[in-house]
């Protein structure tokens, strides 16, 4: 039981490469480190795994048989900021620039040194960890525990649907910032829902009924007319601002 729990908590690395020899090589060197691994042999499989496996780092080859690696990067960046390290035989500067401009975080040309690859992965993980929000968000009487997925208002636990929680979590991660409608739709439902803002409005309305003392005059989820929504950051109930 302890070993399984430890394995589940290890950083997850997704390898997207069509060359079996490269995947075996990477699996050999990375499995001896403190990582959990998943492999995909083409772009479509890699995109699916990036959603289901939820990696902490992606190692991506650009020369895939079905999708160009640049396309894979762009599609992942539509909904995720997971660190992407490109591993490619393409050494031209314009290829590197194109990958980085598309959203890759790093670029290593094949062949590469094992030590350098491991160092790049550790650096990507450090940057990613620095962007993780505080696990407990508190504003007025609202508390959201991102670790336990527990939401309370005035000390009373609130039951949310998975979709409602995903919206609230996204707002918490970007608390105080305006999220445009399309950004929320893309992150929560995917690109197929970009032209269906009514889906978002219905769920925001349901969230307000559960979180707000007066849903018609919301104090937590604020509407930015014609733009999107913002989660207000305020001092906990009973604590004056600036305390």
Residue pairs with C-beta under 8 A, 6 or more apart in sequence:
7 36
8 36
10 34
10 35
10 36
11 34
11 35
11 36
11 56
11 57
11 125
12 35
12 36
12 37
12 38
12 53
12 54
12 55
12 56
12 57
13 30
13 35
13 36
13 37
13 38
13 55
13 56
13 57
13 58
13 59
13 121
14 37
14 38
14 39
14 40
14 46
14 49
14 50
14 53
14 55
14 57
14 58
14 59
15 23
15 26
15 27
15 30
15 37
15 38
15 39
15 40
15 59
16 40
16 42
16 43
16 45
16 46
16 49
16 58
16 59
16 60
16 61
16 64
16 69
16 72
17 23
17 26
17 39
17 40
17 41
17 59
17 60
17 61
17 64
17 87
18 41
18 42
18 61
18 63
18 64
18 65
19 61
20 41
22 61
22 87
22 110
23 39
23 41
26 37
26 59
27 37
27 39
29 114
29 117
29 118
30 37
31 37
33 118
35 121
38 49
38 53
38 55
40 46
40 48
40 49
42 64
42 65
42 66
42 67
43 64
43 65
43 66
43 67
43 68
43 69
43 71
43 72
44 66
44 67
46 58
46 60
46 64
46 72
47 67
47 72
47 75
47 76
49 55
50 58
50 76
50 80
50 82
55 82
56 82
56 83
56 125
56 128
57 82
57 83
57 84
57 85
57 121
57 124
57 125
57 128
58 76
58 82
58 83
58 84
58 85
59 85
59 87
59 121
60 69
60 72
60 73
60 84
60 85
60 86
60 87
60 104
61 69
61 86
61 87
61 88
62 68
62 69
62 70
62 86
62 88
62 90
62 95
62 99
63 69
63 88
63 89
63 90
64 72
69 86
69 88
69 99
70 98
70 99
70 102
73 84
73 86
73 99
73 102
73 103
73 104
74 102
74 103
76 82
76 84
76 103
77 102
77 103
78 186
78 191
79 186
79 187
79 190
79 191
81 131
82 128
83 105
83 106
83 124
83 125
83 127
83 128
84 103
84 104
84 105
84 106
85 104
85 105
85 106
85 107
85 108
85 117
85 120
85 121
85 124
86 96
86 99
86 104
86 106
86 107
86 108
87 108
87 110
87 112
87 117
88 95
88 99
88 107
88 108
88 109
88 110
89 109
89 110
90 96
90 109
91 109
96 107
99 107
100 107
105 124
105 127
106 120
106 123
106 124
108 116
108 117
108 120
133 146
133 172
133 173
133 175
134 146
135 145
135 146
135 147
136 143
136 144
136 145
136 146
136 147
137 143
137 144
137 145
137 146
137 172
137 175
138 236
139 175
139 220
139 231
139 232
139 233
139 234
139 235
139 236
140 219
140 220
140 232
140 234
140 235
140 236
140 237
141 153
141 154
141 155
141 236
141 237
142 151
142 152
142 153
142 211
142 220
143 150
143 151
143 152
143 153
144 150
144 151
144 168
144 169
144 172
145 151
146 169
146 172
149 165
150 157
151 157
151 158
151 160
151 165
151 168
151 211
152 158
153 210
153 211
154 237
158 210
158 211
159 210
160 168
160 207
160 210
161 206
163 188
163 203
164 203
164 206
164 207
164 210
166 187
166 188
167 184
167 188
167 200
167 203
167 204
167 207
168 207
168 211
168 231
170 179
170 184
170 187
170 188
171 179
171 221
171 229
171 230
171 231
172 231
174 231
175 231
175 232
175 233
176 230
176 231
176 232
176 233
177 230
178 224
178 227
178 228
178 229
178 230
179 228
179 229
179 230
180 227
180 228
181 197
181 200
181 227
181 228
181 229
182 194
183 228
184 200
184 228
184 229
185 193
185 194
185 196
185 197
185 199
185 200
186 193
186 194
188 200
189 196
189 199
193 199
204 221
204 229
205 215
207 221
208 215
208 218
208 220
208 221
209 215
211 220
211 221
212 218
212 219
212 220
212 221
213 219
219 232
219 234
220 231
220 232
221 229
221 230
221 231
221 232
222 229
222 230
222 231
222 232
223 229
224 230
234 241
235 241
235 242
235 243
